Amino acid sequence: MSITEFEYKTGFPALRLTNSNGSASVEILLYGAHVLSWTTNNKQILFLSDKAIFAPGKAIRGGIPIVWPQFGPGPLPQHGFARVKTWRLGKTNTNDDVSVELHLLHDEDTLKIWPHKFNLTLTIRLKEKSFYQELTVHNEDNHTFEFTSLFHTYFTVDDIKTTTISGLNNVTYTDKVDGSKTKTETNKTLEFTSETDRVYNDGGKNANPILINDCIQVIGSGTTSDIVVWNPWQEKAKGSVDIGEHNFSKFVCVEVGHVHDSVKLDKDQLWKGSHEITLLK
């Protein structure tokens, strides 16, 4: 079991977590607390675009960006600012499961665009066939603030056209491709034939676990029970400088978070949200 500090190819400080027998590893940038890679038995679980932009102030396309304190567009930059700030390394552990804590505090730049004092802690834990993240938000302000949050996970797939998602049957969702209409999922298995962008409200509280191709299980905590499912399809991928037409078929986003409404956090209160990804095969 080990935690190694290294410099990523772009010059960003990074960490590599490796489990006890060396069969699984995770690579994390301090920039954005961004998980770039999760490999197990030489198989890459996460998708990272070969056109991803690695530059200060830019979001990285792929892996697991941290969306906070804003999901989607709004008064703040798209998906907030946590994913484009440099986090600080805190506690590490190699005695049991290998794990690290990363921290982000308010600063002059964040206070200018979001006038609230906060302290974020991201815990990342690696096992042989599972991966866990927990975000803790501490309100250090004198007033209540509100936020939304999401683990924006990109999964590698062989082909989006043969990819299936199960476990969302009968769940109400917002269809962002169809004018943000409210609909109910009628299919036991979700398949992809065009651009898909849906927010399944409390989808994680459904009776069935969320499964990708019946081989990856995704579970959120009670505080992160919304499930976002996204693939841009060919035309949008082509028009995106950091995706590219050749990449649309190689990934699906299945994202756990709290986004259908805002979390209200009072002074000195803590909020925790987490997700766990488990390989079933």
C-alpha positions as CSV (number, residue, x, y, z in Angstrom):
1,M,0.0,0.0,0.0
2,S,1.5,3.3,-0.9
3,I,0.9,7.0,-1.6
4,T,3.3,8.6,-4.0
5,E,3.6,12.3,-4.8
6,F,4.6,13.1,-8.3
7,E,4.4,15.7,-11.0
8,Y,1.8,15.1,-13.7
9,K,2.9,15.6,-17.3
10,T,1.4,19.1,-17.3
11,G,3.5,20.1,-14.2
12,F,0.6,19.9,-11.8
13,P,1.3,18.2,-8.4
14,A,-0.3,14.8,-8.2
15,L,-0.8,11.8,-6.0
16,R,-0.9,8.1,-6.8
17,L,-2.7,5.7,-4.4
18,T,-1.9,2.0,-4.8
19,N,-3.5,-0.8,-2.9
20,S,-1.7,-3.5,-0.9
21,N,-1.1,-6.0,-3.8
22,G,-0.6,-3.4,-6.5
23,S,-3.7,-4.4,-8.5
24,A,-5.5,-1.1,-8.2
25,S,-4.3,2.5,-8.3
26,V,-5.8,6.0,-8.4
27,E,-4.2,9.2,-9.7
28,I,-5.3,12.5,-8.3
29,L,-4.4,16.1,-9.1
30,L,-4.3,18.6,-6.2
31,Y,-5.7,21.0,-8.8
32,G,-9.4,20.5,-8.4
33,A,-8.9,17.5,-6.2
34,H,-9.5,15.9,-9.6
35,V,-9.3,12.1,-9.9
36,L,-7.8,11.5,-13.3
37,S,-7.5,7.7,-13.3
38,W,-8.7,4.6,-11.5
39,T,-7.0,1.4,-12.8
40,T,-7.7,-2.1,-11.5
41,N,-6.1,-5.2,-12.9
42,N,-4.8,-3.1,-15.8
43,K,-8.2,-1.9,-16.7
44,Q,-9.0,1.8,-16.8
45,I,-12.4,2.5,-15.2
46,L,-12.5,6.2,-15.8
47,F,-12.5,8.1,-19.1
48,L,-10.1,11.0,-19.6
49,S,-10.3,12.8,-22.9
50,D,-7.2,12.9,-25.0
51,K,-8.1,16.5,-25.8
52,A,-8.5,17.5,-22.2
53,I,-7.0,21.0,-21.4
54,F,-4.6,21.2,-18.5
55,A,-4.2,24.8,-17.6
56,P,-4.9,27.0,-14.5
57,G,-8.5,28.1,-14.4
58,K,-9.7,25.5,-16.9
59,A,-11.9,22.5,-16.1
60,I,-10.4,19.1,-17.0
61,R,-12.6,16.9,-19.3
62,G,-12.9,13.4,-17.8
63,G,-12.1,11.6,-14.6
64,I,-14.1,12.9,-11.6
65,P,-14.4,16.7,-11.3
66,I,-15.9,18.0,-8.1
67,V,-18.9,20.2,-8.9
68,W,-19.4,22.8,-6.0
69,P,-21.1,25.1,-5.0
70,Q,-23.1,25.3,-8.2
71,F,-24.3,22.6,-10.6
72,G,-24.6,23.7,-14.2
73,P,-24.9,27.4,-15.3
74,G,-25.7,30.2,-13.0
75,P,-24.2,33.3,-11.4
76,L,-20.9,31.4,-10.8
77,P,-18.8,29.8,-13.5
78,Q,-20.2,26.6,-15.0
79,H,-20.3,23.9,-12.2
80,G,-18.8,26.3,-9.6
81,F,-15.1,26.8,-8.7
82,A,-14.0,23.8,-6.6
83,R,-12.8,21.9,-9.7
84,V,-10.5,24.8,-10.8
85,K,-8.9,25.6,-7.4
86,T,-5.8,23.9,-6.0
87,W,-6.5,21.8,-2.9
88,R,-4.1,21.1,0.0
89,L,-3.1,17.6,1.0
90,G,-4.1,16.6,4.6
91,K,-4.2,13.3,6.4
92,T,-3.0,10.2,4.6
93,N,-3.5,6.5,5.6
94,T,-1.7,3.3,4.4
95,N,-2.5,1.1,7.4
96,D,-5.8,-0.3,6.3
97,D,-7.4,0.8,3.0
98,V,-5.2,3.5,1.4
99,S,-6.8,6.9,1.7
100,V,-6.1,10.7,1.6
101,E,-7.8,13.9,2.7
102,L,-7.7,17.0,0.5
103,H,-8.8,20.4,1.8
104,L,-10.0,23.7,0.2
105,L,-10.7,26.9,2.0
106,H,-12.3,30.2,0.9
107,D,-9.8,32.8,-0.3
108,E,-9.9,36.3,-1.8
109,D,-10.8,35.0,-5.2
110,T,-13.7,32.8,-4.0
111,L,-15.1,35.5,-1.7
112,K,-15.3,38.0,-4.7
113,I,-17.6,35.7,-6.6
114,W,-19.3,33.8,-3.7
115,P,-19.2,35.8,-0.5
116,H,-19.2,32.9,2.0
117,K,-16.5,31.4,4.2
118,F,-16.2,27.6,3.9
119,N,-13.9,24.7,4.5
120,L,-14.1,21.6,2.2
121,T,-12.6,18.2,2.9
122,L,-12.6,15.5,0.3
123,T,-11.8,12.0,1.5
124,I,-10.7,9.5,-1.1
125,R,-10.4,5.8,-0.3
126,L,-9.2,2.9,-2.5
127,K,-9.9,-0.8,-2.2
128,E,-9.1,-3.6,-4.6
129,K,-12.5,-3.4,-6.4
130,S,-14.1,-0.2,-5.0
131,F,-13.5,3.5,-4.8
132,Y,-15.0,5.9,-2.4
133,Q,-15.2,9.7,-2.1
134,E,-16.8,11.8,0.6
135,L,-17.2,15.6,0.5
136,T,-17.6,17.4,3.8
137,V,-18.7,21.0,3.7
138,H,-18.2,23.2,6.8
139,N,-20.0,26.6,6.9
140,E,-17.4,28.9,8.6
141,D,-19.5,32.0,7.7
142,N,-21.8,34.0,10.0
143,H,-24.8,33.3,7.8
144,T,-26.5,30.4,6.2
145,F,-25.4,29.6,2.6
146,E,-26.8,27.4,-0.1
147,F,-25.1,25.1,-2.6
148,T,-25.4,22.2,-4.9
149,S,-22.8,19.4,-5.3
150,L,-22.0,16.6,-7.7
151,F,-19.3,13.9,-8.3
152,H,-19.1,14.4,-12.1
153,T,-17.9,10.9,-12.9
154,Y,-16.9,9.9,-16.5
155,F,-16.9,6.1,-17.0
156,T,-15.0,4.4,-19.9
157,V,-17.3,2.2,-22.1
158,D,-16.6,0.1,-25.1
159,D,-19.3,1.8,-27.1
160,I,-22.1,4.2,-25.9
161,K,-24.4,2.6,-28.4
162,T,-24.2,-0.7,-26.6
163,T,-24.0,0.8,-23.0
164,T,-26.9,0.2,-20.6
165,I,-27.8,1.8,-17.3
166,S,-30.3,0.0,-15.0
167,G,-31.8,0.8,-11.6
168,L,-33.7,4.0,-12.6
169,N,-37.1,2.5,-13.6
170,N,-40.1,4.6,-12.4
171,V,-37.8,7.5,-11.2
172,T,-38.9,11.0,-12.1
173,Y,-36.3,13.0,-14.0
174,T,-35.7,16.3,-15.7
175,D,-34.9,15.9,-19.4
176,K,-32.5,18.8,-20.2
177,V,-32.4,17.8,-23.8
178,D,-36.2,18.2,-24.1
179,G,-36.7,21.7,-22.6
180,S,-36.2,20.5,-19.0
181,K,-39.5,18.7,-19.0
182,T,-40.3,16.5,-16.1
183,K,-40.7,12.8,-17.1
184,T,-40.8,9.4,-15.5
185,E,-38.4,6.7,-16.6
186,T,-40.4,3.8,-18.1
187,N,-37.5,1.6,-19.2
188,K,-36.0,-1.0,-16.9
189,T,-32.8,-0.5,-18.8
190,L,-31.6,2.9,-20.2
191,E,-30.0,2.7,-23.6
192,F,-28.4,5.5,-25.7
193,T,-29.4,6.5,-29.2
194,S,-28.9,10.3,-29.1
195,E,-27.8,13.1,-26.8
196,T,-28.8,12.3,-23.2
197,D,-28.8,14.8,-20.3
198,R,-31.0,13.9,-17.4
199,V,-31.3,14.6,-13.7
200,Y,-33.0,11.7,-11.9
201,N,-34.4,13.2,-8.7
202,D,-33.6,10.9,-5.8
203,G,-32.8,8.2,-8.3
204,G,-30.3,6.8,-5.8
205,K,-33.1,6.1,-3.3
206,N,-34.7,3.7,-5.8
207,A,-35.0,0.1,-4.6
208,N,-32.5,-1.1,-7.2
209,P,-28.8,-0.2,-7.3
210,I,-27.5,1.8,-10.3
211,L,-25.6,-0.5,-12.6
212,I,-23.5,0.3,-15.7
213,N,-23.5,-2.6,-18.1
214,D,-24.3,-4.9,-15.2
215,C,-20.7,-4.7,-14.1
216,I,-20.2,-1.4,-12.2
217,Q,-22.4,-0.4,-9.3
218,V,-22.8,3.2,-8.3
219,I,-24.2,4.1,-4.9
220,G,-24.6,7.6,-3.3
221,S,-25.3,8.5,0.3
222,G,-28.7,9.7,1.5
223,T,-27.6,13.3,1.0
224,T,-26.4,12.6,-2.6
225,S,-29.3,10.7,-4.0
226,D,-29.7,12.5,-7.3
227,I,-28.3,10.8,-10.4
228,V,-27.2,12.7,-13.5
229,V,-26.8,10.7,-16.7
230,W,-25.0,12.4,-19.6
231,N,-23.6,11.8,-23.0
232,P,-23.2,14.7,-25.6
233,W,-23.5,12.4,-28.7
234,Q,-21.7,13.0,-31.9
235,E,-22.5,16.6,-32.9
236,K,-22.0,18.2,-29.5
237,A,-18.8,16.2,-28.9
238,K,-17.5,17.4,-32.3
239,G,-18.2,21.0,-31.3
240,S,-16.4,20.7,-28.0
241,V,-12.7,21.5,-28.1
242,D,-11.9,19.2,-25.2
243,I,-14.0,16.2,-26.2
244,G,-13.9,15.7,-30.0
245,E,-16.1,13.7,-32.3
246,H,-14.0,10.6,-31.9
247,N,-14.6,10.4,-28.2
248,F,-18.4,10.6,-27.8
249,S,-18.8,6.8,-28.0
250,K,-16.1,6.1,-25.4
251,F,-17.7,7.3,-22.2
252,V,-20.9,7.8,-20.2
253,C,-21.3,10.1,-17.2
254,V,-23.2,8.6,-14.3
255,E,-23.0,11.3,-11.6
256,V,-24.0,11.2,-7.9
257,G,-24.9,14.4,-6.1
258,H,-27.5,16.8,-4.6
259,V,-28.6,19.0,-7.4
260,H,-32.4,19.1,-7.8
261,D,-32.6,21.7,-5.1
262,S,-30.1,23.6,-2.8
263,V,-28.6,22.4,0.4
264,K,-29.0,25.0,3.1
265,L,-26.2,25.0,5.6
266,D,-26.3,27.1,8.8
267,K,-23.4,28.7,10.5
268,D,-20.9,26.2,11.9
269,Q,-22.9,23.3,10.4
270,L,-21.4,20.3,8.5
271,W,-22.8,18.6,5.5
272,K,-21.5,15.3,4.1
273,G,-22.1,13.6,0.8
274,S,-20.5,10.6,-0.7
275,H,-20.5,8.0,-3.5
276,E,-19.0,4.5,-3.8
277,I,-18.2,2.8,-7.1
278,T,-17.9,-1.0,-7.0
279,L,-16.7,-3.4,-9.7
280,L,-19.0,-6.4,-9.8
281,K,-17.1,-8.3,-12.5
